[in-house]
Amino acid sequence: VIDGLKRDLWGENEELYFPVHEIHATNNQKLHLEILLNESDELKWVFRRNKNIKRDISDIGLRYNNEIPYLSPEIVLLFKAKSTKKKDDADFRNVLRFMQLTSIEWLKESLEICYPNHHWLGVLYKY
């Protein structure tokens, strides 16, 4: 057990089953790679913390310089919203100005469903 999390070695030919949602790989604690796994329902991504929150698979990712894929900011922020820290609030403020209005609206609606008293909603209502 490290940092309160149970860590197991991944065996050869071993398959992952839910509720596993994270894979961490480290190299002597110098390099760290985190892979997050998510559910989908045909063509929809499904938020594992509230199955009523969905997004078209085609809208969950973007590409930096048309090459490097990354998760859409509104989805990352939704995950961060569960237990926000100062860094998460800074990420919210920094990325919000770059988000499209459709993404902001989706985040607002998702927070209303999952975390209706979240302090980010006050900012999102202004958009």
MOPAC internal coordinates of N, CA, C and O (Angstrom, degrees):
PM7 1SCF
backbone

  N    0.0000 0     0.00 0     0.00 0    0    0    0
  C    1.4559 1     0.00 0     0.00 0    1    0    0
  C    1.5215 1   108.32 1     0.00 0    2    1    0
  O    1.2310 1   120.66 1   -53.51 1    3    2    1
  N    1.3369 1   116.34 1   126.49 1    3    2    1
  C    1.4605 1   122.66 1   179.09 1    5    3    2
  C    1.5182 1   107.24 1  -127.70 1    6    5    3
  O    1.2310 1   120.23 1   -48.55 1    7    6    5
  N    1.3445 1   117.16 1   131.45 1    7    6    5
  C    1.4632 1   121.67 1   179.35 1    9    7    6
  C    1.5280 1   111.76 1    52.57 1   10    9    7
  O    1.2310 1   120.12 1  -144.88 1   11   10    9
  N    1.3287 1   117.38 1    35.12 1   11   10    9
  C    1.4554 1   121.02 1   178.83 1   13   11   10
  C    1.5184 1   114.88 1    77.44 1   14   13   11
  O    1.2310 1   120.15 1  -178.44 1   15   14   13
  N    1.3298 1   117.32 1     1.56 1   15   14   13
  C    1.4609 1   120.86 1  -179.82 1   17   15   14
  C    1.5171 1   109.60 1  -111.31 1   18   17   15
  O    1.2310 1   120.82 1   -41.51 1   19   18   17
  N    1.3038 1   116.05 1   138.49 1   19   18   17
  C    1.4549 1   120.68 1   176.16 1   21   19   18
  C    1.5203 1   107.96 1   -79.45 1   22   21   19
  O    1.2310 1   120.66 1   -51.45 1   23   22   21
  N    1.2960 1   116.34 1   128.55 1   23   22   21
  C    1.4626 1   120.87 1   179.96 1   25   23   22
  C    1.5250 1   108.94 1  -119.78 1   26   25   23
  O    1.2310 1   121.63 1   -51.62 1   27   26   25
  N    1.3235 1   114.48 1   128.38 1   27   26   25
  C    1.4525 1   121.36 1   179.22 1   29   27   26
  C    1.5140 1   108.93 1  -121.16 1   30   29   27
  O    1.2310 1   121.39 1   -29.90 1   31   30   29
  N    1.3224 1   114.95 1   150.10 1   31   30   29
  C    1.4542 1   119.11 1   172.85 1   33   31   30
  C    1.5199 1   108.55 1   -74.59 1   34   33   31
  O    1.2310 1   121.00 1   -35.66 1   35   34   33
  N    1.3057 1   115.69 1   144.34 1   35   34   33
  C    1.4540 1   121.41 1  -179.52 1   37   35   34
  C    1.5184 1   107.59 1   -92.40 1   38   37   35
  O    1.2310 1   120.82 1   -63.78 1   39   38   37
  N    1.3066 1   116.04 1   116.22 1   39   38   37
  C    1.4530 1   121.21 1  -176.48 1   41   39   38
  C    1.5159 1   113.06 1   -78.63 1   42   41   39
  O    1.2310 1   121.04 1   -23.03 1   43   42   41
  N    1.3061 1   115.62 1   156.97 1   43   42   41
  C    1.4615 1   121.19 1   178.14 1   45   43   42
  C    1.5247 1   109.05 1   -61.26 1   46   45   43
  O    1.2310 1   120.50 1   -43.76 1   47   46   45
  N    1.3246 1   116.66 1   136.24 1   47   46   45
  C    1.4674 1   124.77 1  -179.12 1   49   47   46
  C    1.5269 1   113.91 1    65.27 1   50   49   47
  O    1.2310 1   120.10 1  -168.10 1   51   50   49
  N    1.3167 1   117.41 1    11.90 1   51   50   49
  C    1.4626 1   120.38 1   178.32 1   53   51   50
  C    1.5253 1   109.73 1   -78.95 1   54   53   51
  O    1.2310 1   120.56 1   -42.66 1   55   54   53
  N    1.3299 1   116.54 1   137.34 1   55   54   53
  C    1.4539 1   121.41 1   178.49 1   57   55   54
  C    1.5188 1   109.66 1  -102.94 1   58   57   55
  O    1.2310 1   120.89 1   -28.10 1   59   58   57
  N    1.3105 1   115.91 1   151.90 1   59   58   57
  C    1.4568 1   121.40 1   177.82 1   61   59   58
  C    1.5146 1   109.88 1   -98.71 1   62   61   59
  O    1.2310 1   121.10 1   -39.41 1   63   62   61
  N    1.3204 1   115.50 1   140.59 1   63   62   61
  C    1.4552 1   121.72 1   177.64 1   65   63   62
  C    1.5219 1   108.40 1  -131.74 1   66   65   63
  O    1.2310 1   121.00 1   -29.38 1   67   66   65
  N    1.3457 1   115.70 1   150.62 1   67   66   65
  C    1.4477 1   119.28 1   176.48 1   69   67   66
  C    1.5044 1   108.87 1   -62.10 1   70   69   67
  O    1.2310 1   119.51 1   -38.20 1   71   70   69
  N    1.2872 1   118.54 1   141.80 1   71   70   69
  C    1.4508 1   129.17 1    22.35 1   73   71   70
  C    1.5292 1   115.61 1   -93.80 1   74   73   71
  O    1.2310 1   118.47 1  -161.27 1   75   74   73
  N    1.3090 1   120.52 1    18.73 1   75   74   73
  C    1.4681 1   120.86 1   177.02 1   77   75   74
  C    1.5240 1   108.43 1   -66.75 1   78   77   75
  O    1.2310 1   120.80 1   -56.14 1   79   78   77
  N    1.3421 1   116.08 1   123.86 1   79   78   77
  C    1.4559 1   121.22 1   179.97 1   81   79   78
  C    1.5221 1   112.03 1  -126.38 1   82   81   79
  O    1.2310 1   120.22 1   175.67 1   83   82   81
  N    1.3174 1   117.19 1    -4.33 1   83   82   81
  C    1.4553 1   119.65 1  -176.55 1   85   83   82
  C    1.5232 1   110.54 1  -137.37 1   86   85   83
  O    1.2310 1   121.92 1   -38.17 1   87   86   85
  N    1.3161 1   113.93 1   141.83 1   87   86   85
  C    1.4572 1   121.16 1   171.70 1   89   87   86
  C    1.5258 1   106.32 1  -126.86 1   90   89   87
  O    1.2310 1   120.64 1   -51.56 1   91   90   89
  N    1.3240 1   116.38 1   128.44 1   91   90   89
  C    1.4588 1   121.17 1   178.61 1   93   91   90
  C    1.5185 1   108.61 1  -118.65 1   94   93   91
  O    1.2310 1   121.34 1   -45.48 1   95   94   93
  N    1.3057 1   115.04 1   134.52 1   95   94   93
  C    1.4670 1   120.39 1   175.70 1   97   95   94
  C    1.5229 1   107.61 1  -125.50 1   98   97   95
  O    1.2310 1   121.02 1   -47.06 1   99   98   97
  N    1.3242 1   115.65 1   132.94 1   99   98   97
  C    1.4641 1   119.90 1   178.68 1  101   99   98
  C    1.5198 1   109.77 1  -129.34 1  102  101   99
  O    1.2310 1   121.89 1   -23.71 1  103  102  101
  N    1.2972 1   113.99 1   156.29 1  103  102  101
  C    1.4568 1   121.77 1   177.67 1  105  103  102
  C    1.5195 1   106.87 1  -126.57 1  106  105  103
  O    1.2310 1   120.48 1   -87.77 1  107  106  105
  N    1.3230 1   116.69 1    92.23 1  107  106  105
  C    1.4640 1   122.10 1  -179.14 1  109  107  106
  C    1.5217 1   112.03 1    54.63 1  110  109  107
  O    1.2310 1   120.13 1  -146.57 1  111  110  109
  N    1.3218 1   117.36 1    33.43 1  111  110  109
  C    1.4624 1   124.68 1   178.71 1  113  111  110
  C    1.5302 1   113.65 1    63.22 1  114  113  111
  O    1.2310 1   119.39 1  -170.70 1  115  114  113
  N    1.3220 1   118.76 1     9.30 1  115  114  113
  C    1.4696 1   121.51 1   178.31 1  117  115  114
  C    1.5159 1   110.81 1   -92.17 1  118  117  115
  O    1.2310 1   120.12 1   139.90 1  119  118  117
  N    1.3013 1   117.37 1   -40.10 1  119  118  117
  C    1.4599 1   122.35 1   178.75 1  121  119  118
  C    1.5132 1   108.49 1  -114.86 1  122  121  119
  O    1.2310 1   121.29 1   -37.19 1  123  122  121
  N    1.3222 1   115.14 1   142.81 1  123  122  121
  C    1.4557 1   118.98 1  -179.06 1  125  123  122
  C    1.5203 1   108.81 1  -138.89 1  126  125  123
  O    1.2310 1   120.89 1   -50.57 1  127  126  125
  N    1.3101 1   115.91 1   129.43 1  127  126  125
  C    1.4514 1   122.82 1   176.78 1  129  127  126
  C    1.5207 1   107.80 1  -122.33 1  130  129  127
  O    1.2310 1   120.81 1   -51.43 1  131  130  129
  N    1.3307 1   116.06 1   128.57 1  131  130  129
  C    1.4522 1   121.36 1   178.03 1  133  131  130
  C    1.5238 1   108.11 1  -118.12 1  134  133  131
  O    1.2310 1   120.75 1   -53.12 1  135  134  133
  N    1.3158 1   116.17 1   126.88 1  135  134  133
  C    1.4593 1   122.48 1   177.68 1  137  135  134
  C    1.5230 1   106.97 1  -115.91 1  138  137  135
  O    1.2310 1   121.00 1   -55.89 1  139  138  137
  N    1.3376 1   115.68 1   124.11 1  139  138  137
  C    1.4584 1   120.77 1  -179.90 1  141  139  138
  C    1.5199 1   109.20 1  -104.96 1  142  141  139
  O    1.2310 1   120.70 1   -47.76 1  143  142  141
  N    1.3078 1   116.27 1   132.24 1  143  142  141
  C    1.4602 1   122.69 1  -179.99 1  145  143  142
  C    1.5221 1   109.00 1  -105.54 1  146  145  143
  O    1.2310 1   120.74 1   -38.91 1  147  146  145
  N    1.3140 1   116.19 1   141.09 1  147  146  145
  C    1.4571 1   121.06 1  -177.98 1  149  147  146
  C    1.5123 1   110.94 1  -132.69 1  150  149  147
  O    1.2310 1   121.57 1   -22.34 1  151  150  149
  N    1.3334 1   114.61 1   157.66 1  151  150  149
  C    1.4530 1   120.87 1   177.12 1  153  151  150
  C    1.5229 1   110.04 1   -85.77 1  154  153  151
  O    1.2310 1   121.82 1   -21.19 1  155  154  153
  N    1.3225 1   114.12 1   158.81 1  155  154  153
  C    1.4639 1   120.04 1   172.21 1  157  155  154
  C    1.5206 1   107.81 1  -142.29 1  158  157  155
  O    1.2310 1   122.14 1   -21.39 1  159  158  157
  N    1.3103 1   113.51 1   158.61 1  159  158  157
  C    1.4536 1   121.74 1   179.04 1  161  159  158
  C    1.5247 1   106.11 1  -127.53 1  162  161  159
  O    1.2310 1   120.73 1   -88.77 1  163  162  161
  N    1.2970 1   116.20 1    91.23 1  163  162  161
  C    1.4660 1   123.70 1  -173.11 1  165  163  162
  C    1.5228 1   109.67 1    58.97 1  166  165  163
  O    1.2310 1   119.25 1    76.04 1  167  166  165
  N    1.3182 1   119.04 1  -103.96 1  167  166  165
  C    1.4580 1   121.25 1  -176.58 1  169  167  166
  C    1.5226 1   113.10 1  -102.01 1  170  169  167
  O    1.2310 1   120.34 1  -165.66 1  171  170  169
  N    1.3284 1   116.95 1    14.34 1  171  170  169
  C    1.4627 1   121.59 1  -178.70 1  173  171  170
  C    1.5234 1   110.89 1  -118.91 1  174  173  171
  O    1.2310 1   121.09 1   -44.80 1  175  174  173
  N    1.3323 1   115.53 1   135.20 1  175  174  173
  C    1.4548 1   121.81 1   167.76 1  177  175  174
  C    1.5178 1   106.37 1   -76.10 1  178  177  175
  O    1.2310 1   119.82 1   -39.39 1  179  178  177
  N    1.3416 1   117.95 1   140.61 1  179  178  177
  C    1.4614 1   122.26 1  -177.85 1  181  179  178
  C    1.5300 1   108.33 1  -121.76 1  182  181  179
  O    1.2310 1   121.05 1   -54.11 1  183  182  181
  N    1.3230 1   115.60 1   125.89 1  183  182  181
  C    1.4730 1   121.30 1   178.96 1  185  183  182
  C    1.5171 1   108.24 1   -70.22 1  186  185  183
  O    1.2310 1   120.18 1   -60.24 1  187  186  185
  N    1.3037 1   117.27 1   119.76 1  187  186  185
  C    1.4692 1   120.08 1  -173.14 1  189  187  186
  C    1.5290 1   113.43 1   -68.20 1  190  189  187
  O    1.2310 1   119.88 1   160.39 1  191  190  189
  N    1.3251 1   117.83 1   -19.61 1  191  190  189
  C    1.4643 1   120.43 1  -179.73 1  193  191  190
  C    1.5231 1   112.71 1   -85.86 1  194  193  191
  O    1.2310 1   120.72 1   164.88 1  195  194  193
  N    1.3275 1   116.23 1   -15.12 1  195  194  193
  C    1.4591 1   121.49 1   175.66 1  197  195  194
  C    1.5246 1   107.17 1  -158.80 1  198  197  195
  O    1.2310 1   120.56 1   -75.39 1  199  198  197
  N    1.3072 1   116.54 1   104.61 1  199  198  197
  C    1.4746 1   122.33 1  -174.06 1  201  199  198
  C    1.5274 1   113.59 1   -65.07 1  202  201  199
  O    1.2310 1   119.87 1   169.89 1  203  202  201
  N    1.3340 1   117.85 1   -10.11 1  203  202  201
  C    1.4612 1   120.85 1   177.14 1  205  203  202
  C    1.5305 1   111.96 1   -78.97 1  206  205  203
  O    1.2310 1   120.40 1   168.01 1  207  206  205
  N    1.3096 1   116.85 1   -11.99 1  207  206  205
  C    1.4643 1   121.00 1  -179.36 1  209  207  206
  C    1.5215 1   107.86 1   -97.65 1  210  209  207
  O    1.2310 1   121.54 1   -60.16 1  211  210  209
  N    1.3240 1   114.65 1   119.84 1  211  210  209
  C    1.4648 1   120.50 1  -177.34 1  213  211  210
  C    1.5198 1   109.48 1  -136.70 1  214  213  211
  O    1.2310 1   121.46 1   -16.17 1  215  214  213
  N    1.3172 1   114.81 1   163.83 1  215  214  213
  C    1.4720 1   121.27 1   177.96 1  217  215  214
  C    1.5186 1   106.78 1  -151.84 1  218  217  215
  O    1.2310 1   120.31 1   -38.06 1  219  218  217
  N    1.3109 1   117.01 1   141.94 1  219  218  217
  C    1.4622 1   119.73 1   175.83 1  221  219  218
  C    1.5272 1   109.34 1   -57.24 1  222  221  219
  O    1.2310 1   120.70 1   -44.93 1  223  222  221
  N    1.3132 1   116.26 1   135.07 1  223  222  221
  C    1.4746 1   120.56 1   179.65 1  225  223  222
  C    1.5308 1   110.36 1   -54.20 1  226  225  223
  O    1.2310 1   120.37 1   143.79 1  227  226  225
  N    1.3158 1   116.89 1   -36.21 1  227  226  225
  C    1.4663 1   120.19 1  -178.92 1  229  227  226
  C    1.5277 1   112.52 1   -66.45 1  230  229  227
  O    1.2310 1   120.00 1   166.11 1  231  230  229
  N    1.3437 1   117.61 1   -13.89 1  231  230  229
  C    1.4625 1   121.27 1  -178.09 1  233  231  230
  C    1.5236 1   114.22 1  -107.09 1  234  233  231
  O    1.2310 1   119.56 1  -174.75 1  235  234  233
  N    1.3265 1   118.45 1     5.25 1  235  234  233
  C    1.4703 1   118.61 1  -175.68 1  237  235  234
  C    1.5205 1   113.45 1   -92.78 1  238  237  235
  O    1.2310 1   119.80 1   171.23 1  239  238  237
  N    1.3078 1   117.99 1    -8.77 1  239  238  237
  C    1.4593 1   119.20 1  -177.85 1  241  239  238
  C    1.5140 1   112.57 1  -135.78 1  242  241  239
  O    1.2310 1   121.74 1   -25.44 1  243  242  241
  N    1.3122 1   114.27 1   154.56 1  243  242  241
  C    1.4589 1   122.47 1   175.97 1  245  243  242
  C    1.5191 1   107.70 1  -128.88 1  246  245  243
  O    1.2310 1   120.82 1    -5.01 1  247  246  245
  N    1.3186 1   116.04 1   174.99 1  247  246  245
  C    1.4690 1   120.71 1   177.86 1  249  247  246
  C    1.5149 1   109.46 1  -131.74 1  250  249  247
  O    1.2310 1   121.00 1   -47.79 1  251  250  249
  N    1.3125 1   115.70 1   132.21 1  251  250  249
  C    1.4578 1   122.46 1   175.26 1  253  251  250
  C    1.5234 1   108.09 1   -84.07 1  254  253  251
  O    1.2310 1   120.54 1   -54.56 1  255  254  253
  N    1.3329 1   116.57 1   125.44 1  255  254  253
  C    1.4696 1   122.05 1  -177.27 1  257  255  254
  C    1.5249 1   112.15 1    53.45 1  258  257  255
  O    1.2310 1   120.44 1  -145.53 1  259  258  257
  N    1.3306 1   116.77 1    34.47 1  259  258  257
  C    1.4670 1   122.82 1  -179.12 1  261  259  258
  C    1.5220 1   113.27 1    57.62 1  262  261  259
  O    1.2310 1   119.88 1  -159.72 1  263  262  261
  N    1.3119 1   117.84 1    20.28 1  263  262  261
  C    1.4705 1   120.73 1  -177.98 1  265  263  262
  C    1.5179 1   113.11 1  -129.18 1  266  265  263
  O    1.2310 1   119.69 1   118.47 1  267  266  265
  N    1.3172 1   118.19 1   -61.53 1  267  266  265
  C    1.4633 1   122.36 1  -169.86 1  269  267  266
  C    1.5298 1   109.74 1   -85.63 1  270  269  267
  O    1.2310 1   120.06 1   -65.21 1  271  270  269
  N    1.3353 1   117.48 1   114.79 1  271  270  269
  C    1.4705 1   119.78 1  -178.97 1  273  271  270
  C    1.5351 1   111.73 1   -76.67 1  274  273  271
  O    1.2310 1   121.17 1   -34.11 1  275  274  273
  N    1.3275 1   115.36 1   145.89 1  275  274  273
  C    1.4585 1   120.61 1   174.11 1  277  275  274
  C    1.5251 1   108.91 1  -149.38 1  278  277  275
  O    1.2310 1   121.53 1   -22.18 1  279  278  277
  N    1.3199 1   114.67 1   157.82 1  279  278  277
  C    1.4538 1   121.64 1  -178.10 1  281  279  278
  C    1.5289 1   109.96 1   -72.97 1  282  281  279
  O    1.2310 1   120.33 1   -41.52 1  283  282  281
  N    1.3207 1   116.97 1   138.48 1  283  282  281
  C    1.4637 1   121.66 1  -179.52 1  285  283  282
  C    1.5270 1   110.72 1   -56.46 1  286  285  283
  O    1.2310 1   120.42 1   -41.27 1  287  286  285
  N    1.3354 1   116.81 1   138.73 1  287  286  285
  C    1.4691 1   120.61 1  -175.54 1  289  287  286
  C    1.5307 1   114.25 1   -56.78 1  290  289  287
  O    1.2310 1   119.67 1   144.14 1  291  290  289
  N    1.3285 1   118.24 1   -35.86 1  291  290  289
  C    1.4618 1   119.46 1  -178.28 1  293  291  290
  C    1.5231 1   111.66 1   -64.79 1  294  293  291
  O    1.2310 1   120.39 1   148.74 1  295  294  293
  N    1.3122 1   116.87 1   -31.26 1  295  294  293
  C    1.4682 1   119.79 1   178.37 1  297  295  294
  C    1.5265 1   110.17 1   -76.15 1  298  297  295
  O    1.2310 1   120.47 1   138.15 1  299  298  297
  N    1.3172 1   116.71 1   -41.85 1  299  298  297
  C    1.4695 1   120.23 1   176.36 1  301  299  298
  C    1.5280 1   109.41 1   -59.52 1  302  301  299
  O    1.2310 1   120.46 1   134.78 1  303  302  301
  N    1.3324 1   116.72 1   -45.22 1  303  302  301
  C    1.4641 1   120.12 1   179.94 1  305  303  302
  C    1.5271 1   111.64 1   -63.76 1  306  305  303
  O    1.2310 1   119.88 1   143.97 1  307  306  305
  N    1.3235 1   117.83 1   -36.03 1  307  306  305
  C    1.4622 1   120.14 1   177.70 1  309  307  306
  C    1.5285 1   110.56 1   -62.44 1  310  309  307
  O    1.2310 1   120.13 1   138.42 1  311  310  309
  N    1.3142 1   117.35 1   -41.58 1  311  310  309
  C    1.4682 1   119.81 1   176.23 1  313  311  310
  C    1.5285 1   110.74 1   -64.18 1  314  313  311
  O    1.2310 1   120.14 1   137.83 1  315  314  313
  N    1.3302 1   117.34 1   -42.17 1  315  314  313
  C    1.4630 1   121.64 1  -179.02 1  317  315  314
  C    1.5261 1   112.00 1   -66.78 1  318  317  315
  O    1.2310 1   120.32 1   155.11 1  319  318  317
  N    1.3273 1   116.99 1   -24.89 1  319  318  317
  C    1.4637 1   121.59 1  -174.58 1  321  319  318
  C    1.5196 1   113.46 1   -65.59 1  322  321  319
  O    1.2310 1   119.89 1   159.52 1  323  322  321
  N    1.3118 1   117.82 1   -20.48 1  323  322  321
  C    1.4712 1   120.36 1  -177.16 1  325  323  322
  C    1.5204 1   111.45 1   -59.48 1  326  325  323
  O    1.2310 1   120.50 1   138.43 1  327  326  325
  N    1.3002 1   116.66 1   -41.57 1  327  326  325
  C    1.4642 1   121.17 1  -176.28 1  329  327  326
  C    1.5261 1   108.16 1  -149.24 1  330  329  327
  O    1.2310 1   120.89 1   -99.86 1  331  330  329
  N    1.3152 1   115.91 1    80.14 1  331  330  329
  C    1.4636 1   119.71 1  -172.32 1  333  331  330
  C    1.5258 1   112.31 1   -74.60 1  334  333  331
  O    1.2310 1   122.57 1   -37.58 1  335  334  333
  N    1.3199 1   112.69 1   142.42 1  335  334  333
  C    1.4586 1   122.82 1   174.31 1  337  335  334
  C    1.5253 1   107.06 1  -117.72 1  338  337  335
  O    1.2310 1   120.01 1    -4.81 1  339  338  337
  N    1.3152 1   117.58 1   175.19 1  339  338  337
  C    1.4638 1   121.25 1   179.44 1  341  339  338
  C    1.5228 1   111.43 1   -56.22 1  342  341  339
  O    1.2310 1   120.47 1   139.90 1  343  342  341
  N    1.3291 1   116.71 1   -40.10 1  343  342  341
  C    1.4579 1   120.67 1   179.85 1  345  343  342
  C    1.5263 1   110.98 1   -63.26 1  346  345  343
  O    1.2310 1   120.26 1   141.17 1  347  346  345
  N    1.3310 1   117.10 1   -38.83 1  347  346  345
  C    1.4674 1   121.16 1   179.10 1  349  347  346
  C    1.5261 1   111.01 1   -66.63 1  350  349  347
  O    1.2310 1   120.56 1   139.30 1  351  350  349
  N    1.3349 1   116.54 1   -40.70 1  351  350  349
  C    1.4672 1   119.86 1   176.83 1  353  351  350
  C    1.5273 1   110.43 1   -63.62 1  354  353  351
  O    1.2310 1   120.31 1   140.88 1  355  354  353
  N    1.3225 1   117.01 1   -39.12 1  355  354  353
  C    1.4713 1   120.65 1   177.38 1  357  355  354
  C    1.5264 1   110.38 1   -65.70 1  358  357  355
  O    1.2310 1   120.27 1   138.15 1  359  358  357
  N    1.3240 1   117.08 1   -41.85 1  359  358  357
  C    1.4688 1   120.50 1   177.43 1  361  359  358
  C    1.5275 1   109.88 1   -60.83 1  362  361  359
  O    1.2310 1   120.25 1   136.79 1  363  362  361
  N    1.3240 1   117.12 1   -43.21 1  363  362  361
  C    1.4577 1   121.72 1   179.34 1  365  363  362
  C    1.5316 1   110.41 1   -59.11 1  366  365  363
  O    1.2310 1   120.45 1   129.74 1  367  366  365
  N    1.3301 1   116.74 1   -50.26 1  367  366  365
  C    1.4694 1   120.45 1  -179.46 1  369  367  366
  C    1.5222 1   111.73 1   -62.84 1  370  369  367
  O    1.2310 1   120.26 1   139.52 1  371  370  369
  N    1.3276 1   117.11 1   -40.48 1  371  370  369
  C    1.4638 1   120.74 1  -175.82 1  373  371  370
  C    1.5218 1   113.55 1   -71.72 1  374  373  371
  O    1.2310 1   120.14 1   142.96 1  375  374  373
  N    1.3130 1   117.34 1   -37.04 1  375  374  373
  C    1.4671 1   119.80 1  -175.11 1  377  375  374
  C    1.5268 1   112.46 1   -88.11 1  378  377  375
  O    1.2310 1   119.98 1   155.66 1  379  378  377
  N    1.3110 1   117.65 1   -24.34 1  379  378  377
  C    1.4585 1   121.37 1  -174.43 1  381  379  378
  C    1.5282 1   112.40 1   -55.74 1  382  381  379
  O    1.2310 1   120.06 1   139.98 1  383  382  381
  N    1.2986 1   117.50 1   -40.02 1  383  382  381
  C    1.4734 1   120.58 1  -177.18 1  385  383  382
  C    1.5240 1   113.39 1   -68.43 1  386  385  383
  O    1.2310 1   120.29 1   164.24 1  387  386  385
  N    1.3328 1   117.06 1   -15.76 1  387  386  385
  C    1.4648 1   121.48 1   179.82 1  389  387  386
  C    1.5248 1   112.76 1   -98.99 1  390  389  387
  O    1.2310 1   120.50 1   171.76 1  391  390  389
  N    1.3210 1   116.65 1    -8.24 1  391  390  389
  C    1.4595 1   120.68 1  -175.78 1  393  391  390
  C    1.5282 1   111.24 1   -81.63 1  394  393  391
  O    1.2310 1   121.24 1   -33.72 1  395  394  393
  N    1.3214 1   115.24 1   146.28 1  395  394  393
  C    1.4601 1   120.80 1   174.72 1  397  395  394
  C    1.5251 1   109.32 1   -73.53 1  398  397  395
  O    1.2310 1   120.97 1   -26.32 1  399  398  397
  N    1.3203 1   115.75 1   153.68 1  399  398  397
  C    1.4681 1   119.98 1  -178.82 1  401  399  398
  C    1.5234 1   112.75 1   -59.01 1  402  401  399
  O    1.2310 1   119.73 1   145.21 1  403  402  401
  N    1.3385 1   118.12 1   -34.79 1  403  402  401
  C    1.4676 1   120.04 1   178.34 1  405  403  402
  C    1.5290 1   110.94 1   -64.83 1  406  405  403
  O    1.2310 1   120.25 1   144.04 1  407  406  405
  N    1.3155 1   117.13 1   -35.96 1  407  406  405
  C    1.4690 1   121.09 1   178.04 1  409  407  406
  C    1.5208 1   111.00 1   -71.10 1  410  409  407
  O    1.2310 1   120.53 1   140.63 1  411  410  409
  N    1.3165 1   116.58 1   -39.37 1  411  410  409
  C    1.4708 1   120.76 1   177.50 1  413  411  410
  C    1.5235 1   110.01 1   -63.78 1  414  413  411
  O    1.2310 1   120.58 1   136.56 1  415  414  413
  N    1.3173 1   116.50 1   -43.44 1  415  414  413
  C    1.4636 1   120.72 1   179.21 1  417  415  414
  C    1.5281 1   110.71 1   -63.59 1  418  417  415
  O    1.2310 1   120.06 1   138.82 1  419  418  417
  N    1.3278 1   117.49 1   -41.18 1  419  418  417
  C    1.4629 1   120.91 1   178.61 1  421  419  418
  C    1.5274 1   110.20 1   -62.77 1  422  421  419
  O    1.2310 1   120.15 1   135.98 1  423  422  421
  N    1.3357 1   117.31 1   -44.02 1  423  422  421
  C    1.4643 1   120.73 1   179.01 1  425  423  422
  C    1.5208 1   110.32 1   -62.47 1  426  425  423
  O    1.2310 1   120.05 1   136.04 1  427  426  425
  N    1.3184 1   117.50 1   -43.96 1  427  426  425
  C    1.4647 1   121.23 1   179.20 1  429  427  426
  C    1.5306 1   110.22 1   -59.44 1  430  429  427
  O    1.2310 1   119.93 1   130.97 1  431  430  429
  N    1.3184 1   117.74 1   -49.03 1  431  430  429
  C    1.4699 1   121.18 1  -179.55 1  433  431  430
  C    1.5290 1   111.11 1   -63.11 1  434  433  431
  O    1.2310 1   120.19 1   141.63 1  435  434  433
  N    1.3177 1   117.23 1   -38.37 1  435  434  433
  C    1.4700 1   120.91 1   179.96 1  437  435  434
  C    1.5186 1   111.14 1   -67.93 1  438  437  435
  O    1.2310 1   120.25 1   138.65 1  439  438  437
  N    1.3327 1   117.12 1   -41.35 1  439  438  437
  C    1.4632 1   120.25 1   177.37 1  441  439  438
  C    1.5238 1   110.77 1   -64.90 1  442  441  439
  O    1.2310 1   120.11 1   141.29 1  443  442  441
  N    1.3265 1   117.40 1   -38.71 1  443  442  441
  C    1.4649 1   120.38 1   178.35 1  445  443  442
  C    1.5272 1   111.42 1   -60.63 1  446  445  443
  O    1.2310 1   120.53 1   144.77 1  447  446  445
  N    1.3274 1   116.59 1   -35.23 1  447  446  445
  C    1.4652 1   121.35 1   179.17 1  449  447  446
  C    1.5239 1   111.18 1   -75.51 1  450  449  447
  O    1.2310 1   120.67 1   132.70 1  451  450  449
  N    1.3074 1   116.33 1   -47.30 1  451  450  449
  C    1.4644 1   121.27 1  -169.61 1  453  451  450
  C    1.5380 1   113.44 1   -92.04 1  454  453  451
  O    1.2310 1   120.49 1   140.65 1  455  454  453
  N    1.3208 1   116.67 1   -39.35 1  455  454  453
  C    1.4663 1   122.16 1  -176.46 1  457  455  454
  C    1.5364 1   108.67 1  -136.66 1  458  457  455
  O    1.2310 1   119.49 1  -109.52 1  459  458  457
  N    1.3296 1   118.58 1    70.48 1  459  458  457
  C    1.4672 1   121.60 1  -170.36 1  461  459  458
  C    1.5267 1   115.51 1   -62.53 1  462  461  459
  O    1.2310 1   119.27 1   164.10 1  463  462  461
  N    1.3088 1   119.00 1   -15.90 1  463  462  461
  C    1.4645 1   121.71 1   178.61 1  465  463  462
  C    1.5223 1   112.46 1  -106.87 1  466  465  463
  O    1.2310 1   120.32 1  -162.88 1  467  466  465
  N    1.3124 1   116.99 1    17.12 1  467  466  465
  C    1.4650 1   119.91 1  -175.89 1  469  467  466
  C    1.5272 1   110.99 1   -66.79 1  470  469  467
  O    1.2310 1   120.96 1   -40.74 1  471  470  469
  N    1.3297 1   115.77 1   139.26 1  471  470  469
  C    1.4642 1   120.38 1  -176.23 1  473  471  470
  C    1.5308 1   113.59 1   -69.06 1  474  473  471
  O    1.2310 1   119.07 1   162.95 1  475  474  473
  N    1.3170 1   119.38 1   -17.05 1  475  474  473
  C    1.4616 1   120.46 1   176.53 1  477  475  474
  C    1.5353 1   111.54 1   -70.77 1  478  477  475
  O    1.2310 1   120.15 1   156.04 1  479  478  477
  N    1.3176 1   117.31 1   -23.96 1  479  478  477
  C    1.4738 1   119.99 1  -177.18 1  481  479  478
  C    1.5233 1   111.98 1   -60.27 1  482  481  479
  O    1.2310 1   120.03 1   144.89 1  483  482  481
  N    1.3287 1   117.55 1   -35.11 1  483  482  481
  C    1.4507 1   120.90 1   178.49 1  485  483  482
  C    1.5256 1   111.96 1   -57.89 1  486  485  483
  O    1.2310 1   120.66 1   141.97 1  487  486  485
  N    1.3118 1   116.35 1   -38.03 1  487  486  485
  C    1.4637 1   121.61 1   177.84 1  489  487  486
  C    1.5329 1   109.78 1   -74.47 1  490  489  487
  O    1.2310 1   120.47 1   136.24 1  491  490  489
  N    1.3102 1   116.71 1   -43.76 1  491  490  489
  C    1.4702 1   120.82 1  -177.40 1  493  491  490
  C    1.5210 1   112.92 1   -65.05 1  494  493  491
  O    1.2310 1   119.76 1   149.30 1  495  494  493
  N    1.3302 1   118.07 1   -30.70 1  495  494  493
  C    1.4698 1   121.21 1   179.27 1  497  495  494
  C    1.5339 1   111.32 1   -64.82 1  498  497  495
  O    1.2310 1   119.99 1   161.83 1  499  498  497
  N    1.3171 1   117.62 1   -18.17 1  499  498  497
  C    1.4556 1   121.14 1   179.87 1  501  499  498
  C    1.5336 1   112.63 1   -78.88 1  502  501  499
  O    1.2310 1   120.70 1   169.89 1  503  502  501
  N    1.3336 1   116.26 1   -10.11 1  503  502  501
  C    1.4721 1   120.12 1  -179.26 1  505  503  502
  C    1.5034 1   110.75 1   -94.79 1  506  505  503
  O    1.2310 1   120.10 1   180.00 1  507  506  505

